[in-house]
Amino acid sequence: MKKATLVDANELIKKLADNCDNKIELKAAIKGLKTRFINTCLDSELDHHLAYEKHSRSEGIVSEKNYRNGHTAKRLY
């Protein structure tokens, strides 16, 4: 996977701003982007902590219920 750079982030912000017609759309787009970023970070942290990815069973444990099957919506304040 390509490592993100500040230039990539600036290009993404410019494209995002160009596709929005007003401040309300821009705020909604930024909020959605921030939410997806935070969820991706949390999922990655959990993958690392548990040592297995979402929808995978942990190795060495035969319990059928010991796996991650997704997540529920959470609200950030």
C-alpha positions as a printed NumPy array, in Angstrom:
array([[  0.   ,   0.   ,   0.   ],
       [  1.253,   3.451,  -0.898],
       [  2.189,   5.621,   2.056],
       [  0.065,   8.779,   2.233],
       [  1.823,  12.114,   2.065],
       [  0.862,  15.679,   2.829],
       [  0.638,  16.347,  -0.918],
       [ -1.905,  13.516,  -1.264],
       [ -3.934,  14.971,   1.603],
       [ -3.906,  18.439,   0.038],
       [ -5.048,  17.019,  -3.312],
       [ -7.863,  15.135,  -1.596],
       [ -9.008,  18.284,   0.215],
       [ -8.965,  20.28 ,  -3.036],
       [-11.013,  17.619,  -4.864],
       [-13.449,  17.457,  -1.97 ],
       [-13.903,  21.239,  -1.947],
       [-14.314,  21.372,  -5.738],
       [-17.161,  18.836,  -5.631],
       [-19.167,  20.704,  -2.983],
       [-21.502,  23.527,  -3.941],
       [-21.836,  25.186,  -0.538],
       [-20.579,  25.149,   3.04 ],
       [-23.226,  22.692,   4.222],
       [-22.188,  20.091,   1.639],
       [-18.526,  20.66 ,   2.469],
       [-19.142,  20.229,   6.206],
       [-21.109,  17.023,   5.575],
       [-18.361,  15.668,   3.326],
       [-15.662,  16.466,   5.885],
       [-17.713,  14.884,   8.668],
       [-18.158,  11.709,   6.618],
       [-14.466,  11.622,   5.773],
       [-13.516,  12.087,   9.423],
       [-15.915,   9.343,  10.523],
       [-14.541,   6.874,   7.977],
       [-10.969,   7.764,   8.956],
       [-11.627,   7.216,  12.666],
       [-13.45 ,   3.918,  12.036],
       [-10.603,   2.69 ,   9.84 ],
       [ -8.068,   3.587,  12.534],
       [-10.097,   1.847,  15.234],
       [-10.562,  -1.269,  13.092],
       [ -6.822,  -1.393,  12.387],
       [ -6.017,  -0.98 ,  16.063],
       [ -8.394,  -3.812,  16.955],
       [ -6.916,  -6.041,  14.218],
       [ -3.474,  -5.467,  15.697],
       [ -4.607,  -5.968,  19.293],
       [ -6.526,  -9.191,  18.611],
       [ -3.978, -10.472,  16.064],
       [ -6.69 , -11.367,  13.54 ],
       [ -8.834,  -9.427,  11.09 ],
       [-12.561,  -8.794,  11.041],
       [-14.643, -11.823,   9.968],
       [-11.732, -14.137,  10.844],
       [-11.569, -16.558,  13.718],
       [ -8.67 , -16.419,  16.103],
       [ -6.202, -19.268,  15.764],
       [ -5.975, -21.851,  18.509],
       [ -9.46 , -21.222,  19.88 ],
       [-12.204, -23.536,  18.66 ],
       [-15.142, -21.555,  20.022],
       [-17.482, -20.699,  17.157],
       [-18.443, -17.392,  18.745],
       [-14.893, -16.055,  18.976],
       [-14.794, -13.966,  15.826],
       [-15.52 , -10.42 ,  14.755],
       [-18.577, -10.12 ,  12.576],
       [-18.721,  -6.39 ,  11.952],
       [-19.628,  -3.371,  14.006],
       [-22.549,  -1.235,  14.968],
       [-22.902,   2.454,  14.283],
       [-21.375,   4.711,  16.886],
       [-21.888,   8.397,  17.387],
       [-18.926,  10.7  ,  17.915],
       [-19.523,  13.877,  19.878]])
